[in-house]
């Protein structure tokens, strides 16, 4: 097998462009997922069964069905209700955000419930409302415990964003498939894509480890 570096050189600007979009999709997905995940996690902790039920099934659906299916449903079913034609980048952000929020909701729920109930009782005895106690006492402690699983979710989301290539979102994997299709070559484009993903995930792992160490020393 003759290795052809000229393919990598030719497509490198597209790979870099796709890498930026991959990071953008992942960042948007995790930020929106954090907001939705907190709300869903709190909803799932409700003592009212009627309030709790839709949040439980939301988590069940997005954790129990493949992300690829969710992307296709959102791109070809949901997004066309609001825009035509469907924008693949918008569809990818929505799908990644909704999927991530289901997992993040469980991370928030587990993190909050890991804090001793006496902390809430002590805060309430000082005159804080439930919301104030949650914001000022419970969540700051829970966040330290949630950093590792949140970091893992970000890494998973970064890799899962490659599925957006199926709806022609021009992220990193899309350009890998484009190079493979043009030259009918597998090794050069896909190894390059794999190396870029590896660099991204390792960098993110080191960053999350650094944040975790800093928070543990505070």
Secondary structure, DSSP 8 states (H G I E B T S, - for coil): ----HHHHHHHHHHHHHHHHHHHHHHHHHHHHHHHHHHHHHHHHT-S-HHHHHHHHHHHHHHHHS-HHHHHHHIIIIIGGGTSSS--HHHHHHHHHHHHHHHHHHHHHHHHHHTS-HHHHHHHHHTT--HHHHIIIIIHHHHHHHHHHHHHHHHHHHHHHGGGGGGGT--SHHHHHHHHHHHHT-SHHHHHHHHHHHHHHHHHHHHHHHHHHHHHHH-
